[in-house]
């Protein structure tokens, strides 16, 4: 890599000191809606265990007939070049995968092992760190509670357990910092239906600060993150991404931001709470519910969301569906169907129906979700696009062609902005529509 690389930066943007936020990214030219602001290859990444065999371990291409690693028979590749390309990282895991079987190691631990290996062989700034070095990531160790500290220590123990034969580890303090950095700055790579494909670090993408009405969106092309404008961005504007799901009301969003990223958002949306009324919609009753009743129901809703998250790991699909149905019934005494807490449980129920291959059930939930989603989320939202995609594909599977095509077209309109017109996901959905003509 030549010496020029060091100060190259990213055309059209610059790193700057953002008032009250530390460092941030600022535009130095105009970006229109749909423009690519920048792309960033992953510094390190790892494919999630559930996608093995469906995606290439090295380039994340999704296709049939991948060939598997001859040794562990668990990693799959497009062709020999991908297998060779991945070997420096896969060799860390290959024998461990043979010894420890299927779900052998937490994903974050696998990612950190790869980062340590990469740091050992990398001396120059990488293409992923044109504006921010991985070593500059905040770790926020001083803000971790005992539970998070314990999780870090468990991860460090797993790292030693699974990788000690392959890696000379730095000391535990250095590892604690690294896990802190990855937990605050890591990304999950998702497909067009928002299924989890893997975990990665993209240093330049991590430079962007958060806003609840972001002007860019991050999507993925293989293992490269692409950042596109979803609002008009003028020279001098700060570039804002969203770190969280934007469905929920202001207080919930900020609780999540404090818990995971240790700050409170002061964006315009949080200051005005302009969408909170709609998100918290109540039933039109002859005597409106008392504030205390609403508060109690919010408390119940948040508890049931947490209970469901835990139950996913050990309950049967029919038990999970029952939790969804009972909670919706209870909430509907006070909350309207467009209330985000009700929508959350509908979305979970839809996921269970899809898993059980109850296509009609999934479709009827999707139909109730899609319009409120379009109102609650920002204009070009991946959550809305993926819901139109799921619905469109359900309609087609249930022989409802006209509705299917309509839903897929709506997905395409959002995806052309969020993923870019030339993305293979967009081409695939267009192909689905073409074949129906």
TAZI-V550137 format. One record per residue. RES is the residue in one letter. OMEGA is omega as a letter, one per 40 degrees, with the letter a starting at -180 (* if undefined). NEAR is the number of other C-alpha atoms within 8 Angstrom. D_FIRST is the distance of its C-alpha to the first C-alpha in Angstrom with 1 decimal. Layout:
{{RES,OMEGA,NEAR,D_FIRST} {RES,OMEGA,NEAR,D_FIRST}}
This chain:
{{X,a,4,0.0} {X,a,4,3.8} {X,a,5,6.7} {X,a,6,8.3} {X,a,9,7.0} {X,a,8,9.3} {X,a,6,12.5} {X,a,7,12.0} {X,i,8,14.7} {X,a,9,16.6} {X,i,6,18.8} {X,i,8,22.4} {X,i,12,22.2} {X,i,12,21.8} {X,i,10,22.1} {X,i,8,25.5} {X,a,8,28.3} {X,a,9,30.6} {X,i,5,34.2} {X,a,4,35.5} {X,a,8,32.5} {X,a,7,29.8} {X,i,9,26.5} {X,a,14,26.2} {X,a,14,24.6} {X,i,13,26.4} {X,i,15,26.6} {X,i,11,26.3} {X,a,9,27.6} {X,i,9,30.2} {X,i,11,29.6} {X,i,10,32.5} {X,i,10,33.6} {X,i,11,31.4} {X,i,10,28.4} {X,i,11,24.9} {X,i,11,23.7} {X,i,9,20.3} {X,a,9,18.8} {X,i,12,16.8} {X,i,10,15.7} {X,i,12,17.3} {X,i,12,15.5} {X,a,11,18.2} {X,i,12,21.4} {X,i,11,24.5} {X,a,11,27.2} {X,a,11,30.6} {X,a,6,33.2} {X,a,4,35.7} {X,i,9,33.3} {X,i,13,32.8} {X,i,10,33.9} {X,a,9,33.7} {X,i,13,29.9} {X,a,17,27.1} {X,a,12,25.7} {X,a,9,22.1} {X,i,8,22.0} {X,i,10,25.3} {X,i,8,26.9} {X,i,7,30.6} {X,i,8,32.8} {X,i,5,35.6} {X,i,4,35.5} {X,i,13,32.3} {X,a,8,32.3} {X,i,10,32.4} {X,a,11,30.8} {X,a,5,33.3} {X,a,7,33.4} {X,a,10,33.8} {X,a,8,34.9} {X,i,9,33.7} {X,a,11,30.2} {X,a,14,30.1} {X,i,15,27.5} {X,a,10,27.5} {X,a,8,26.7} {X,i,7,25.3} {X,i,6,21.6} {X,i,12,21.9} {X,i,12,23.7} {X,a,8,21.1} {X,a,8,18.3} {X,a,10,20.5} {X,i,8,21.7} {X,i,8,19.5} {X,a,9,21.0} {X,a,8,24.3} {X,i,8,25.2} {X,a,10,25.6} {X,a,9,28.4} {X,a,10,29.8} {X,i,10,32.4} {X,i,11,33.2} {X,i,12,33.9} {X,a,9,36.2} {X,a,6,38.0} {X,i,8,38.3} {X,a,7,39.0} {X,a,5,38.5} {X,a,7,37.6} {X,a,8,36.2} {X,i,8,33.9} {X,a,9,33.4} {X,a,9,30.4} {X,a,9,29.0} {X,i,12,29.1} {X,a,11,27.2} {X,a,13,24.5} {X,i,11,24.4} {X,a,10,24.2} {X,i,11,21.0} {X,a,10,19.5} {X,i,9,20.5} {X,a,10,18.9} {X,a,9,15.6} {X,a,8,15.7} {X,a,7,16.5} {X,a,6,13.4} {X,i,8,10.8} {X,a,6,10.1} {X,i,6,7.5} {X,a,10,8.9} {X,i,8,8.8} {X,a,7,9.8} {X,a,11,13.2} {X,a,13,13.3} {X,a,15,12.9} {X,a,11,16.4} {X,i,10,17.5} {X,i,11,16.2} {X,a,7,17.9} {X,i,4,19.3} {X,a,6,21.1} {X,i,9,23.1} {X,i,8,26.9} {X,i,12,28.7} {X,a,9,32.3} {X,a,7,33.7} {X,a,4,36.6} {X,a,6,37.7} {X,i,9,37.9} {X,a,6,41.4} {X,a,6,42.7} {X,a,7,42.2} {X,i,8,38.4} {X,a,9,38.1} {X,i,8,39.9} {X,i,8,37.7} {X,a,11,34.6} {X,i,9,36.4} {X,i,8,37.4} {X,i,11,33.7} {X,i,12,32.7} {X,i,8,35.6} {X,i,11,34.5} {X,i,12,31.0} {X,a,8,32.5} {X,a,7,35.0} {X,a,9,32.7} {X,a,12,29.6} {X,a,10,30.9} {X,a,5,30.7} {X,a,6,27.0} {X,i,7,25.5} {X,a,5,26.1} {X,i,6,26.8} {X,a,6,26.4} {X,a,6,29.8} {X,i,7,31.7} {X,i,6,31.3} {X,i,8,27.4} {X,i,10,28.1} {X,i,11,30.6} {X,a,10,28.2} {X,i,10,25.6} {X,i,11,28.3} {X,a,13,29.5} {X,a,13,26.1} {X,i,12,25.8} {X,a,8,29.4} {X,a,10,29.1} {X,a,11,25.7} {X,i,12,25.5} {X,i,8,26.2} {X,i,9,28.3} {X,a,11,27.2} {X,i,12,30.4} {X,a,9,31.7} {X,i,8,33.9} {X,i,10,36.9} {X,i,9,35.1} {X,a,7,35.3} {X,i,9,32.9} {X,a,11,30.1} {X,i,11,28.0} {X,a,15,26.3} {X,i,14,22.7} {X,i,12,20.8} {X,a,16,19.2} {X,a,15,18.4} {X,i,13,18.3} {X,a,9,21.5} {X,i,10,23.1} {X,a,12,22.9} {X,i,11,25.7} {X,a,12,29.2} {X,i,10,32.1} {X,i,11,35.0} {X,i,10,37.9} {X,a,9,37.8} {X,i,13,34.1} {X,i,12,32.8} {X,i,12,29.9} {X,a,12,29.8} {X,i,10,27.0} {X,a,10,27.1} {X,i,12,25.0} {X,a,8,23.9} {X,a,7,23.2} {X,i,11,20.8} {X,i,10,19.5} {X,i,14,21.5} {X,a,14,22.7} {X,a,13,24.5} {X,i,17,27.3} {X,i,18,30.0} {X,i,15,33.5} {X,i,9,35.1} {X,i,10,34.8} {X,a,12,32.2} {X,i,10,32.8} {X,a,9,30.6} {X,i,8,30.9} {X,i,9,31.7} {X,i,9,30.1} {X,a,14,28.4} {X,i,12,30.3} {X,i,13,29.9} {X,a,13,32.6} {X,a,7,32.1} {X,i,7,35.4} {X,a,7,38.0} {X,a,8,39.8} {X,a,9,43.1} {X,i,10,44.9} {X,a,11,46.8} {X,a,10,45.4} {X,i,6,46.7} {X,a,8,45.2} {X,a,12,41.8} {X,i,11,41.8} {X,i,9,43.0} {X,i,10,40.1} {X,i,14,37.6} {X,a,10,39.1} {X,a,7,39.2} {X,a,7,35.6} {X,i,8,33.8} {X,i,9,36.2} {X,i,7,37.0} {X,a,8,39.7} {X,i,10,38.9} {X,a,7,40.5} {X,a,9,39.6} {X,a,7,42.4} {X,i,12,43.2} {X,a,10,43.8} {X,a,7,45.8} {X,a,6,48.0} {X,a,10,48.1} {X,a,6,49.0} {X,a,9,48.4} {X,i,9,50.0} {X,i,8,53.5} {X,a,9,52.5} {X,a,13,50.4} {X,a,10,53.4} {X,a,11,56.0} {X,i,8,59.4} {X,i,10,62.2} {X,a,6,64.8} {X,a,6,67.7} {X,i,4,71.2} {X,a,4,70.6} {X,a,7,67.0} {X,i,8,65.5} {X,i,6,65.7} {X,a,6,62.5} {X,i,6,63.1} {X,i,8,63.3} {X,a,10,60.0} {X,i,8,58.4} {X,a,8,59.7} {X,i,10,58.4} {X,i,9,54.9} {X,i,8,55.0} {X,a,8,56.2} {X,a,11,53.5} {X,i,9,50.6} {X,a,8,52.1} {X,i,9,52.6} {X,i,10,48.9} {X,i,8,47.9} {X,a,8,50.5} {X,a,10,49.3} {X,i,8,45.7} {X,a,8,47.0} {X,i,9,49.5} {X,a,8,46.9} {X,a,6,46.0} {X,a,6,49.5} {X,i,8,52.0} {X,i,6,53.0} {X,a,8,52.2} {X,i,6,55.8} {X,a,8,55.9} {X,a,14,52.8} {X,i,11,54.4} {X,i,8,57.5} {X,a,9,55.6} {X,a,12,54.2} {X,a,10,57.6} {X,a,8,59.6} {X,i,11,57.2} {X,i,11,57.2} {X,a,8,61.0} {X,a,7,61.2} {X,a,11,58.8} {X,i,11,60.6} {X,a,7,63.7} {X,a,10,61.9} {X,i,13,58.5} {X,i,11,58.3} {X,a,9,56.4} {X,i,12,53.7} {X,a,13,53.1} {X,i,10,49.6} {X,i,10,50.9} {X,i,14,53.0} {X,i,11,50.1} {X,a,9,47.9} {X,i,13,50.6} {X,a,12,51.0} {X,i,11,47.3} {X,i,9,47.5} {X,i,14,50.7} {X,i,13,49.0} {X,i,9,46.2} {X,i,11,49.0} {X,i,13,50.8} {X,a,10,47.7} {X,a,7,47.3} {X,a,7,51.0} {X,i,6,50.8} {X,a,9,53.5} {X,i,10,52.2} {X,i,7,55.2} {X,a,9,54.8} {X,a,14,51.1} {X,a,12,51.9} {X,i,8,54.6} {X,a,12,52.3} {X,a,13,49.6} {X,i,9,52.2} {X,a,9,53.2} {X,a,12,49.7} {X,a,11,48.1} {X,i,8,50.0} {X,i,9,49.8} {X,a,11,46.1} {X,i,10,45.7} {X,a,7,47.6} {X,a,10,46.0} {X,i,11,42.3} {X,a,8,40.4} {X,a,6,40.5} {X,a,11,37.4} {X,i,10,37.4} {X,i,11,35.8} {X,i,9,38.9} {X,i,13,41.2} {X,a,15,39.2} {X,i,12,39.1} {X,i,12,42.9} {X,i,13,43.7} {X,a,12,41.7} {X,a,10,43.6} {X,a,13,46.9} {X,a,14,46.3} {X,i,10,45.6} {X,i,12,48.6} {X,a,13,50.9} {X,i,12,49.8} {X,a,7,50.5} {X,i,8,53.9} {X,i,6,54.7} {X,a,9,54.6} {X,a,9,52.7} {X,i,6,53.3} {X,i,10,52.2} {X,a,14,49.2} {X,a,12,47.9} {X,a,9,48.6} {X,i,12,46.6} {X,i,14,43.6} {X,i,9,43.6} {X,i,10,43.5} {X,a,14,40.5} {X,a,12,38.7} {X,i,8,39.4} {X,a,12,37.6} {X,i,14,34.8} {X,i,12,34.0} {X,a,15,33.2} {X,a,16,31.6} {X,a,14,29.6} {X,a,13,29.4} {X,a,8,31.5} {X,a,8,29.1} {X,a,9,28.7} {X,i,6,30.1} {X,a,8,32.3} {X,i,14,34.0} {X,a,9,34.4} {X,a,8,36.0} {X,i,10,38.5} {X,i,9,39.3} {X,i,8,40.0} {X,a,8,42.4} {X,a,11,44.2} {X,a,7,44.4} {X,a,6,45.9} {X,a,7,48.7} {X,*,4,49.9}}
